[in-house]
Amino acid sequence: MRRRSPEQLVNVVASAHSFLMQRVNSKRKPWKAIAVSDGIDIFIIVDGVKVAKRGRPGTQQAKTWISLEPGWSVRDAAGGNELEVTYQKVQIQ
């Protein structure tokens, strides 16, 4: 698999067709998700909340998405051309 620059990855992620979104509660409206880069990291933002960031090259998290909020999961799909963003409600004690 070829390595993409952060700008190319943001373009892949930002494509409306790239998100395979699943809702636990189907009565709610669809998520609004975007990908942004601050020049160093790439983040997935869902409904205004940063839910994940891309692991940096050369670290143990390289080529993975790191969850920033409980219950959210982001992973590569379709050979890295799509993302799967899921939310599973969690109980915090």
MISEBA-488296 format. One record per residue: residue in three letters; z, y, x of N, C-alpha, C in turn. Coordinates in Angstrom, 2 decimals. Atoms other than C-alpha are relative to their C-alpha. Layout:
BEGIN
   palum       n_Z       n_Y       n_X      ca_Z      ca_Y      ca_X       c_Z       c_Y       c_X
     ala         Z         Y         X         Z         Y         X         Z         Y         X
...
This chain:
BEGIN
   palum       n_Z       n_Y       n_X      ca_Z      ca_Y      ca_X       c_Z       c_Y       c_X
     met      0.00     -1.17      0.85      0.00      0.00      0.00      0.00      1.23      0.89
     arg      0.09     -1.19     -0.83     -0.99      3.36      1.44      1.16      0.95     -0.28
     arg     -1.11     -0.95      0.12      1.65      6.00      2.05     -0.50      1.30     -0.58
     arg      0.39     -1.26      0.65      1.47      9.08     -0.17      0.87      1.13      0.52
     ser     -0.77     -1.19     -0.35      2.52     12.58      0.74      0.86      0.37     -1.21
     pro     -0.82     -0.42      1.15      5.26     14.17     -1.41     -0.83      0.69     -1.08
     glu      0.83     -0.69      0.99      2.62     16.34     -3.09     -0.81     -0.99     -0.83
     gln      0.76      1.01      0.73      0.50     13.31     -4.01      0.90     -0.78     -0.94
     leu     -0.92      0.74      0.85      3.54     11.47     -5.34      0.40      0.83     -1.21
     val     -0.32     -0.87      1.13      4.51     14.46     -7.48     -1.15      0.02     -0.98
     asn      1.15      0.01      0.90      0.97     14.50     -8.89     -0.06     -1.30     -0.79
     val      0.01      1.28      0.71      1.17     10.79     -9.75      1.12     -0.02     -1.04
     val     -1.15      0.04      0.89      4.62     11.17    -11.26     -0.17      0.97     -1.15
     ala      0.10     -1.05      1.01      3.79     14.35    -13.15     -1.04     -0.31     -1.07
     ser      1.01      0.35      0.98      0.86     12.77    -14.94      0.67     -0.54     -1.27
     ala     -0.61      0.41      1.27      1.76     12.39    -18.60     -0.22     -1.48     -0.26
     his      0.31      1.41      0.23      0.17      8.94    -18.55      0.78     -0.91      0.94
     ser     -0.69      0.81     -1.00      2.35      7.79    -15.65      1.35     -0.50     -0.45
     phe     -1.34      0.36      0.40      5.59      7.49    -17.57     -0.01     -1.08     -1.07
     leu     -0.22      1.04      0.98      6.48      4.28    -19.33      1.45      0.17     -0.43
     met     -1.36     -0.34      0.38      9.51      5.48    -21.23      0.50     -0.88     -1.12
     gln     -0.63      0.82      1.02     11.87      3.40    -23.24      1.24      0.72     -0.48
     arg     -1.19     -0.62      0.57     14.53      4.71    -25.58      0.89     -1.08     -0.57
     val     -0.96      0.92      0.60     17.65      2.83    -26.49      0.10      0.29     -1.48
     asn     -0.09     -0.42      1.39     17.86      4.81    -29.72     -1.36      0.56     -0.42
     ser      1.37     -0.40      0.33     14.36      5.02    -31.24     -0.06      1.15     -1.00
     lys      0.00     -1.10      0.96     15.43      7.70    -33.76     -0.13      1.36      0.68
     arg      0.05     -1.26     -0.72     15.47     10.36    -31.06     -1.42      0.32      0.42
     lys      1.34     -0.44     -0.42     12.47     12.41    -29.99     -0.30     -0.51      1.41
     pro      0.36      0.46     -1.35     10.54     11.36    -26.84      0.56      0.94      1.06
     trp     -0.49     -0.80     -1.12     11.82     12.54    -23.48     -1.08      0.92      0.51
     lys      0.90     -0.85     -0.76     10.26     15.43    -21.66      0.39     -0.18      1.45
     ala     -0.31      0.32     -1.38     10.10     14.29    -18.04     -1.01      0.63      0.93
     ile      0.89     -0.59     -1.00      8.70     16.05    -15.00      0.50     -0.42      1.38
     ala     -0.36      0.23     -1.40      8.68     15.52    -11.25     -0.13      1.32      0.73
     val      0.04     -1.23     -0.79      9.49     18.38     -8.90      0.39     -0.32      1.43
     ser     -0.35      0.13     -1.40      9.73     18.74     -5.16      0.55      1.33      0.48
     asp     -0.55     -1.22     -0.59     11.91     21.22     -3.33     -0.50      0.18      1.43
     gly      0.54     -0.04     -1.35      9.85     20.68     -0.19      0.61     -1.05      0.90
     ile     -0.66      1.05     -0.78     12.25     18.02      1.09      0.11     -1.27     -0.83
     asp     -0.21      1.15      0.88     13.10     15.73     -1.83     -0.87      0.12     -1.24
     ile      0.73      0.06      1.27     11.28     14.65     -4.99      0.99     -0.46     -1.06
     phe     -0.94      0.30      1.07     13.27     14.62     -8.23     -0.74     -0.30     -1.29
     ile      0.45      0.21      1.38     12.67     13.26    -11.73      0.99      0.74     -0.88
     ile     -0.83     -0.78      0.90     13.96     15.67    -14.35     -0.37     -0.38     -1.43
     val      0.21      0.39      1.40     14.37     14.46    -17.94      0.80      0.93     -0.88
     asp     -0.63     -0.95      0.92     15.11     17.03    -20.63      0.93      0.97      0.75
     gly     -0.74     -1.01     -0.75     16.32     19.48    -17.96      1.08     -0.53      0.92
     val     -1.06      0.59     -0.83     18.64     17.04    -16.12     -0.64     -0.82      1.13
     lys      0.47      0.81     -1.12     17.95     15.66    -12.62      0.61     -1.38     -0.12
     val     -0.51      1.35      0.21     18.23     11.93    -13.17     -0.21     -0.90      1.21
     ala      0.25      0.85     -1.17     16.81     10.52     -9.92     -0.70      0.80      1.09
     lys      0.75     -0.58     -1.10     15.50     11.41     -6.50     -0.57     -1.13      0.85
     arg      0.69      0.99     -0.83     13.15      9.60     -4.14      0.74     -0.15      1.33
     gly     -0.63      0.26     -1.30     14.73      7.95     -1.09     -0.88      0.50      1.13
     arg      0.74     -0.55     -1.15     13.74      9.52      2.21     -0.48     -1.11      0.92
     pro      0.50      0.98     -0.96     11.57      7.63      4.71      1.00     -0.19      1.15
     gly     -0.87      0.29     -1.13     13.53      5.94      7.50      1.45     -0.25     -0.39
     thr     -1.35      0.29      0.45     16.63      5.40      5.35     -0.01     -1.32     -0.77
     gln     -0.07      1.24      0.78     17.88      2.33      3.46     -0.58      0.18     -1.39
     gln      0.52     -0.26      1.34     16.74      4.00      0.23     -1.48      0.32     -0.01
     ala      1.43     -0.30     -0.07     13.15      4.56      1.42     -0.77     -0.84     -1.01
     lys      0.87      0.65      0.99     10.51      3.70     -1.21      0.74     -0.44     -1.25
     thr     -0.74      0.30      1.23     13.14      3.56     -3.97      0.39      1.32     -0.66
     trp     -0.52     -1.15      0.73     14.50      5.94     -6.60      1.51     -0.14     -0.08
     ile     -1.46     -0.01     -0.01     18.17      6.90     -6.36      0.47      0.68     -1.28
     ser     -0.51     -0.56      1.25     19.93      7.43     -9.68      1.03      1.09      0.30
     leu     -0.94     -1.11     -0.16     21.78     10.75     -9.92      0.92      0.15     -1.20
     glu     -0.79     -0.07      1.23     23.16     10.31    -13.45      0.27     -1.42     -0.50
     pro     -0.32      1.34      0.52     24.96      7.29    -14.97     -0.95     -0.42     -1.13
     gly      0.83      0.57      1.05     22.75      5.05    -17.09     -1.49      0.14      0.22
     trp      1.42     -0.23     -0.22     19.40      6.31    -15.78     -0.52     -0.89      1.12
     ser      0.65      0.83     -0.99     17.02      4.09    -13.86     -1.46      0.42      0.11
     val      1.41     -0.31     -0.25     13.67      4.98    -12.28     -0.49     -1.01      1.02
     arg      0.57      0.94     -0.96     11.46      2.44    -10.57     -1.51      0.09     -0.03
     asp      1.45      0.01     -0.10      7.89      2.14     -9.39     -0.55     -1.14     -0.85
     ala      0.68      1.01      0.81      5.52      0.23    -11.65     -1.50      0.08      0.30
     ala      1.46      0.06     -0.15      1.83     -0.75    -11.60     -0.42      0.29      1.44
     gly      0.38     -0.15     -1.40      1.68     -0.95     -7.81      0.26      1.39      0.57
     gly     -0.33     -1.34     -0.49      3.22      2.49     -7.32     -0.78      1.11     -0.65
     asn      0.78     -1.02      0.68      0.79      4.30     -9.61      0.67      0.53     -1.25
     glu     -0.74     -0.43      1.18      3.25      4.62    -12.47      1.49     -0.11      0.29
     leu     -1.45      0.11     -0.07      6.97      5.04    -12.96      0.52     -0.51     -1.31
     glu     -0.70      0.43      1.19      9.27      3.35    -15.40      1.35      0.71      0.00
     val     -1.25     -0.74      0.13     12.10      5.60    -16.54      0.74     -0.56     -1.20
     thr     -0.78      0.59      1.10     14.84      3.97    -18.61      1.40      0.59     -0.02
     tyr     -1.39     -0.44      0.16     18.20      4.96    -19.97      0.75     -1.06     -0.79
     gln     -0.88      0.95      0.67     20.96      2.55    -20.89      1.35      0.68     -0.12
     lys     -1.27     -0.68      0.21     24.02      4.16    -22.43      1.14     -0.76      0.70
     val     -1.13      0.61     -0.71     27.09      3.53    -20.28      1.28      0.67     -0.46
     gln     -1.31     -0.53      0.37     30.75      3.95    -21.09      0.73      0.36      1.29
     ile     -0.73     -0.46     -1.16     32.62      6.01    -18.54      1.46      0.09     -0.35
     gln     -1.43      0.03      0.30     36.35      5.43    -18.40      0.75      0.99      0.84
